[in-house]
Each structure stands twice: as C-alpha cells, then as structure tokens.
Amino acid sequence: MSGEPQATVVCYLGDCPVAAEQLLTALAGLAAEPSHEVVLAADAAPRLAPLLERVAGDVEVVESDRHLGVAAIFERSVQQARAATLVFVARPVTFVSGWLDALLAPLADSDVAAVAGTTATGSLAEAPVVAVRRTLVETAGVPRTADALVIPEILLRCAMHGSVVAAPPAGRVLPAARALVRADLGHDLEVTVVIPTLDAAGELTQGAVRAVQRTLECPHEIVIVDNGAPPQGFSAPVNAAIRAARGRYIVVMNDDVEPLPGWWPPLRATLDSGARVVFPDTVDGFRRKDFAAWCFALRRDDVDELSVRPGEFFDPELRVWYQDTDLAVRLLDAGTPPVLVPESRVVHQLSRTIASDDHQLAVWVDIQRARDRAAFERKHPTVRLRTVEVEGVR
C-alpha cells in the first residue's frame, strides 16, 4: 500500500482458531476504502500458526511466545502504526458490511474523541472495538488492565478529551464463535491441572486458566478449588482435587503461574522416562533447581505411593506451608528426587498467591505458617530448614 492509510486496524486474535478464522474472513472482505492496514496479534497462541502462515505477507503479524495481554499488544502497535487513526479490536469478532467506514465517520467531528464498536446491547462498557486518534492514544496511553477492561478504560480516558460515542448500526459487531472442543472426541483425559486459589473469579486465577487453555492441546481438565471462605490453606484443596482427578497425569499449579507454550510435552516425557515428580524451569523471576513447587507434575498411578496416607497426598497437618518441603524430603529419602525439566518453562508471579491486603487473612496465614513450621520440625527433626524453604514462596 502506497501512502499513509486512513486507519491502522489492530486485531487481538485470542487463541481459538475458529474465532480467529471468522475475524480474518471479515477482514478479507473489507473494501479498499477507507484505506487501511491490518496488524494481527498472536499472543502466545501456537494453535494459530497454520492460520497465520496463510496470511503471511498480506498483513503484519505480531507474535509472542509469552502471553503479553491486550494492553501490551496495543501499546506496541501504536509505535508501528502508520495511520493517524487506530482501530483496536480486543477480541475476535465478526462485522457487518461497511463497519470500518461507520467506525471512522464520527471522528470527522473534532469534538468526538473515540467511537466504540458495540455488540447488539449497545453497551460501551462491553465494547470490544474502538476507533481513536493516534495522537490521543499517545497522550493518554494504553491502560494496563485486565484484557476485558482495556477498551472500556480507553473510552474512559478518551472521555476526558471529548465525547465518546457508539458507532451507528453499521459499526456494530458480533461475537465470534469459539471452538468448544480442544482435542479429538472420544479420547481419555491425559492430564488434570489442579489450581487451588483464594479467589476463583480473580485476575490471577483467570490468567492461569487462560494460560493453560492457550498452551495445553491434549485432552485435559482444569480443577479449580476455591478455598477462601474460610481459607483452607494449600494441602486440603490440593488433596481434594487430586482425589477428583481423572487424567493419567496430574499437574499442581499455583494460581500465579503462567505456563509458556510447549511446557507440557517435556514434563510428560520425563515422567514416562521414570521420574516420579517433575517441575518446569521458572523464567523471568525467582528460580529453583531443587524443587520449584509452585508447578509440578506426577503420574496419577503414583499418587497412592507418594501420599502420606490414603486419600491425602500432602500431609494435612501442614496446612499452608512446608507440605512441599515434606514431599521433597520423602522423595529424597526414596532416592527419587524431584526432576527439573529445563525444556518446560513457566513464569511465576512471586508471592502473589497469598499476598493479601486483607489484614485478617494475613494474620491467619502468619499464625498458621508458624504452626506448620513447628509441625514440620516435629516430623523431620534432622532436617534443617533454610531461610528460603522449598515452597517458601507461593
């Protein structure tokens, strides 16, 4: 395309091939006018690789091995865009005919700061698309917030500089369909991912779930145990989830862990080679080579042998802390220490799982940690705990 386009359309593709395909079909049907360029963002979405290969050379593609999120992708695209007007598409949608022109037309009025492409509800708070002048985005910035809130937050910032309007009906969008089946039908579950949390609806847990969904392509289930009312610690919810697990393998993962693409096959291969408990390498943060217990895996067939007693994988006497250290000691005594698998990688948001502004919860955790330490020392009087214990950072 020669000259400067009227609009740069930045599309966050998500991780679902079906939804991304629908979005790309809608983009392919765009008329030449208004002139535009398209930037596609594949954010830690390896399943989209075949789709993106088909459009290589026709549009610009931004890919990331690690999940960056909608805000970071949009912020990066501002620096690359050639047009004076930016159209941000925060999730895969489908468009009606003439949608781009309908989005851009209201910006001809200098009093209009942003135009939202809404769904049938017409709610600006739920708008997945926005058209805005590039200079305004450069001034106001892209808000670093949860993916679903990026467009509403952009609209709020724009409202300080002018009016924010919903696009006319031609600029409305429809949600793209999602693929409900992520693996071949009829296959047994390969892995159960266990995520204990104090807040199943919270940003951390939802981020962990999305990361697992983006990166785990085999038949799987995710078991989330919300144990925050009242708090049950770590051992009890993990034990309950392991009892319910149906996969041939089990992964125990803190809710502040983000698995990176390709993380599961190396863990599975190492288990199949004879390791009892395996764990991935932690990148971009605090790392452990002995046992990074914020994410580890084992075979379900080994659960009974590794449990402290029937139905209790972790020692329930160690409620919040030291149950992982206890497991590591038992593995070492058996001559099968936990195995680090460097080819498997995760990111761990250090200490965020139990870091809380809730004073009552923080006091409970501190008291319980002291009790757990005393219980561990009674159980393992010859084991000297270091300043940073194996599981001492959740």
C-alpha positions in Angstrom: 0.0 0.0 0.0 1.5 3.3 -1.0 1.0 6.4 1.1 -0.4 6.7 4.6 -3.5 4.6 5.3 -6.6 6.2 6.9 -6.7 3.6 9.6 -4.5 1.0 11.3 -6.6 -1.9 12.4 -5.0 -3.8 15.3 -6.7 -7.2 16.0 -6.0 -9.3 19.1 -6.7 -12.8 17.9 -7.0 -14.7 21.1 -6.2 -18.4 21.0 -9.1 -20.1 19.3 -8.6 -21.0 15.6 -12.3 -21.0 14.8 -12.8 -17.4 16.2 -9.7 -16.1 14.6 -10.7 -17.6 11.2 -14.0 -15.7 11.4 -12.2 -12.5 12.2 -9.8 -12.9 9.3 -12.7 -13.7 6.9 -14.3 -10.4 8.0 -11.1 -8.5 7.4 -10.6 -10.1 4.0 -14.0 -8.7 3.0 -13.0 -5.1 3.7 -13.4 -2.7 0.8 -10.4 -0.8 -0.4 -11.8 2.4 1.0 -11.4 3.7 3.6 -7.7 2.8 3.1 -6.3 0.7 5.9 -3.5 -1.5 7.1 -4.0 -4.6 9.4 -1.9 -5.8 12.3 -2.7 -9.2 13.7 -1.6 -10.1 17.2 -1.0 -13.8 18.1 -0.2 -13.6 21.8 1.3 -16.9 22.9 -1.1 -18.7 20.6 0.7 -21.6 18.9 -2.6 -23.1 17.6 -3.0 -20.2 15.3 0.3 -20.9 13.4 -1.3 -22.7 10.4 -3.8 -19.8 10.1 -1.1 -17.1 10.2 1.0 -18.9 7.6 -1.8 -18.4 5.1 -1.8 -14.7 5.5 1.9 -14.1 5.8 3.0 -11.3 3.6 -0.5 -9.8 3.3 -0.7 -8.3 6.8 1.7 -7.6 9.6 1.7 -10.2 12.3 2.9 -9.6 15.9 3.7 -12.9 17.7 4.8 -13.5 21.2 6.0 -16.7 22.9 4.9 -15.4 26.3 1.4 -14.0 26.9 1.6 -10.2 27.0 -2.1 -9.3 27.1 -4.3 -6.9 25.1 -2.9 -3.7 26.6 0.8 -4.5 25.9 0.0 -5.6 22.3 -2.0 -2.4 21.7 0.8 -0.3 23.2 3.4 -1.9 20.9 1.2 -1.4 17.8 0.9 2.3 18.4 4.7 2.7 17.7 4.4 0.7 14.5 1.1 2.1 13.1 1.3 4.4 10.1 -2.2 5.8 10.2 -3.5 8.8 12.1 -6.5 6.8 13.3 -6.2 3.5 15.3 -8.9 0.8 15.4 -8.3 -1.6 18.3 -10.1 -4.9 18.2 -9.7 -6.5 21.6 -11.1 -10.0 20.8 -12.2 -11.9 17.8 -15.5 -10.6 16.4 -17.4 -10.6 13.2 -18.5 -7.4 11.4 -21.4 -6.2 9.3 -20.8 -4.7 5.9 -19.4 -1.2 6.0 -18.2 -1.5 9.6 -14.9 0.3 9.2 -16.4 3.3 7.4 -19.1 3.5 10.1 -16.5 3.5 12.9 -14.3 6.2 11.3 -17.1 8.6 10.1 -17.9 10.1 13.5 -14.3 11.1 14.1 -14.7 13.7 11.3 -16.3 15.8 14.2 -13.3 17.2 16.1 -15.4 17.0 19.3 -15.6 13.2 19.1 -12.6 11.6 20.8 -13.5 7.9 20.3 -16.0 5.7 18.6 -17.0 2.4 20.1 -18.0 -0.6 18.0 -20.5 -2.3 20.3 -22.4 -5.5 20.3 -26.2 -5.8 20.0 -26.6 -4.5 23.6 -25.0 -1.2 22.6 -23.2 -1.0 25.9 -20.0 1.0 25.8 -18.8 -0.9 28.9 -18.8 -4.2 26.9 -17.5 -2.7 23.6 -14.8 -4.9 22.0 -13.7 -2.4 19.4 -12.7 1.3 19.4 -11.6 3.9 16.9 -9.5 6.7 18.2 -7.0 9.2 17.0 -3.4 8.1 17.4 -2.3 11.4 18.9 -4.8 10.9 21.7 -3.6 7.4 22.5 0.0 8.6 22.5 -1.1 11.3 25.0 -3.4 9.2 27.2 -1.5 5.9 26.9 -2.9 2.4 26.8 -4.2 1.4 30.3 -2.5 -1.6 31.7 -5.5 -3.6 33.0 -7.3 -6.9 32.5 -7.9 -7.8 28.9 -11.6 -7.4 29.1 -11.3 -3.9 30.5 -8.8 -2.4 28.1 -11.4 -1.0 25.6 -13.7 0.4 28.4 -10.6 2.0 30.1 -9.5 3.6 26.8 -13.0 5.0 26.4 -12.9 6.5 29.9 -9.6 8.2 29.2 -10.9 9.5 25.8 -13.9 10.9 27.6 -11.6 13.4 29.3 -10.7 14.8 25.9 -14.0 14.8 24.1 -17.2 12.9 23.5 -17.3 9.1 23.3 -20.0 7.7 21.0 -21.2 4.3 19.9 -20.9 3.6 16.2 -24.1 3.6 14.1 -25.7 0.2 13.5 -23.3 -0.5 10.6 -20.4 -0.4 13.0 -21.9 -3.0 15.3 -20.0 -6.2 15.9 -21.0 -9.8 16.7 -19.0 -12.2 19.0 -17.0 -14.7 17.0 -17.8 -18.4 17.7 -15.4 -20.3 19.8 -14.3 -23.9 19.3 -15.7 -25.8 22.3 -13.7 -28.9 21.6 -9.9 -28.5 22.0 -8.9 -32.1 21.2 -10.3 -35.1 19.3 -13.5 -36.5 20.7 -13.5 -39.9 22.3 -10.0 -39.7 23.9 -9.4 -40.3 27.6 -8.2 -37.3 29.6 -4.5 -37.1 29.5 -3.9 -34.5 32.3 -5.7 -32.9 35.1 -4.4 -29.4 36.1 -5.1 -28.6 39.7 -5.3 -24.9 40.7 -6.0 -24.1 44.3 -6.9 -20.5 44.9 -8.4 -18.0 47.4 -10.4 -16.3 44.6 -11.6 -18.4 41.6 -13.0 -15.2 39.9 -9.9 -13.2 40.5 -7.4 -11.9 37.9 -4.7 -14.3 38.9 -6.7 -17.4 38.6 -8.4 -16.4 35.4 -5.0 -15.6 33.9 -3.7 -19.0 34.9 -6.7 -20.7 33.4 -6.3 -18.8 30.1 -2.6 -19.6 30.0 -3.4 -23.4 30.4 -6.0 -23.2 27.7 -3.7 -21.4 25.4 -0.9 -23.9 25.8 -2.4 -27.3 26.5 -3.6 -29.0 23.4 -4.1 -32.6 24.7 -7.4 -33.8 26.2 -7.4 -32.2 29.7 -9.4 -30.9 32.6 -8.8 -28.0 34.9 -9.9 -28.4 38.5 -10.1 -25.1 40.4 -10.6 -25.3 44.2 -11.7 -22.0 45.7 -10.8 -22.4 49.3 -11.0 -18.8 50.6 -14.2 -18.8 52.6 -12.9 -19.6 55.1 -9.3 -20.1 53.9 -8.3 -23.8 54.0 -4.6 -23.4 53.2 -2.9 -25.4 50.5 -2.8 -29.1 51.4 -6.6 -29.6 51.9 -7.7 -28.2 48.5 -4.9 -29.9 46.6 -5.6 -33.2 48.3 -9.3 -32.9 47.4 -8.6 -32.0 43.8 -6.1 -34.9 43.4 -8.8 -37.3 44.7 -11.1 -36.0 42.0 -8.6 -36.0 39.2 -9.4 -38.2 36.1 -6.3 -37.6 34.0 -3.5 -40.0 33.6 -1.2 -37.3 34.8 -1.7 -34.5 37.4 -0.2 -31.1 37.4 -0.5 -29.0 40.6 -0.1 -25.3 39.7 -0.4 -22.1 41.8 -2.8 -19.5 40.6 0.0 -17.1 40.0 1.8 -19.3 37.4 1.7 -18.8 33.7 2.8 -21.8 31.7 4.5 -20.9 28.4 4.0 -22.6 25.0 5.4 -26.1 24.9 5.6 -26.6 28.6 3.7 -29.9 28.9 5.2 -32.4 26.5 8.7 -32.3 28.1 7.2 -32.9 31.6 5.2 -35.8 30.3 8.2 -37.3 28.5 10.3 -37.1 31.7 7.6 -38.8 33.7 7.4 -41.5 31.1 11.1 -42.0 31.4 10.7 -42.9 35.1 10.8 -39.7 37.1 8.3 -39.6 40.0 7.8 -35.8 40.3 8.9 -33.3 37.7 8.8 -29.5 37.6 9.4 -26.8 34.9 12.0 -24.1 34.8 10.9 -20.7 36.1 11.9 -17.8 33.8 11.9 -14.1 34.3 12.0 -14.3 38.1 13.0 -16.3 41.2 14.3 -19.8 40.1 14.8 -23.0 42.0 16.8 -26.1 40.7 15.9 -28.4 43.7 12.1 -28.1 43.6 10.1 -25.2 42.3 6.9 -26.5 43.9 4.6 -23.7 42.5 4.2 -26.0 39.5 4.9 -29.8 39.4 3.6 -32.9 37.8 3.3 -36.6 38.5 1.5 -39.7 37.2 -1.9 -40.5 38.7 -0.7 -44.1 39.1 2.0 -42.9 41.5 -0.3 -40.8 43.8 -1.1 -43.6 46.3 2.6 -44.5 46.8 3.6 -40.8 47.2 0.7 -39.9 49.6 1.3 -39.6 53.3 -1.8 -41.8 53.8 -4.7 -43.0 51.7 -6.5 -40.0 50.2 -4.1 -37.4 51.5 -1.3 -36.6 49.0 0.1 -33.7 51.1 0.3 -34.0 54.9 -2.9 -32.3 56.1 -1.1 -31.3 59.3 0.9 -28.9 57.2 -1.9 -26.6 56.1 -0.3 -23.6 54.4 3.4 -24.1 54.3 6.1 -26.9 54.3 3.9 -29.6 52.7 6.0 -29.2 49.6 9.2 -29.5 51.6 7.8 -32.6 53.3 7.1 -34.1 49.8 10.7 -33.2 48.7 12.2 -34.9 51.8 10.1 -38.0 51.2 11.2 -38.1 47.6 14.9 -37.7 48.5 14.6 -40.4 51.1 13.2 -42.7 48.5 16.1 -42.0 46.1 13.8 -40.3 43.6 14.2 -36.5 44.0 12.1 -34.0 42.0 13.5 -33.6 38.5 13.9 -30.1 36.9 12.9 -30.2 33.2 14.6 -27.1 31.6 12.7 -27.5 28.3 9.5 -26.8 30.1 9.1 -23.2 31.1 6.7 -21.2 33.2 6.5 -17.7 34.7 5.8 -17.3 38.4 4.4 -14.0 39.9 6.3 -14.3 43.1 4.3 -14.4 46.3 1.1 -13.0 44.8 -1.0 -16.1 45.6 -1.2 -15.5 49.4 -0.1 -11.8 49.4 -3.3 -10.1 50.6 -4.4 -6.6 51.7 -6.9 -8.4 54.0 -5.4 -7.9 57.4 -7.4 -10.8 59.0 -6.3 -13.2 56.3 -2.7 -12.1 56.6 -2.7 -12.6 60.3 -4.2 -16.1 59.9 -1.5 -17.0 57.3 1.3 -15.8 59.6 -0.1 -17.8 62.6 -0.6 -20.9 60.5 2.8 -20.7 59.0 4.4 -20.8 62.4 2.2 -23.8 63.4 3.2 -25.5 60.1 6.9 -25.0 60.8 6.6 -26.4 64.2 4.7 -29.5 62.9 7.3 -30.0 60.1 10.2 -29.8 62.6 8.5 -32.4 64.8 8.1 -34.7 61.8 11.6 -34.1 60.5 13.8 -33.2 63.5 17.0 -33.8 61.5 16.1 -31.6 58.5 17.3 -28.0 58.8 15.1 -25.5 57.1 16.8 -22.8 55.1 15.8 -19.2 55.1 14.1 -19.7 51.8 12.3 -23.0 52.0 11.4 -25.2 49.0 7.8 -24.0 49.0 8.5 -20.8 50.9 7.4 -18.6 48.0 3.9 -19.1 46.9 
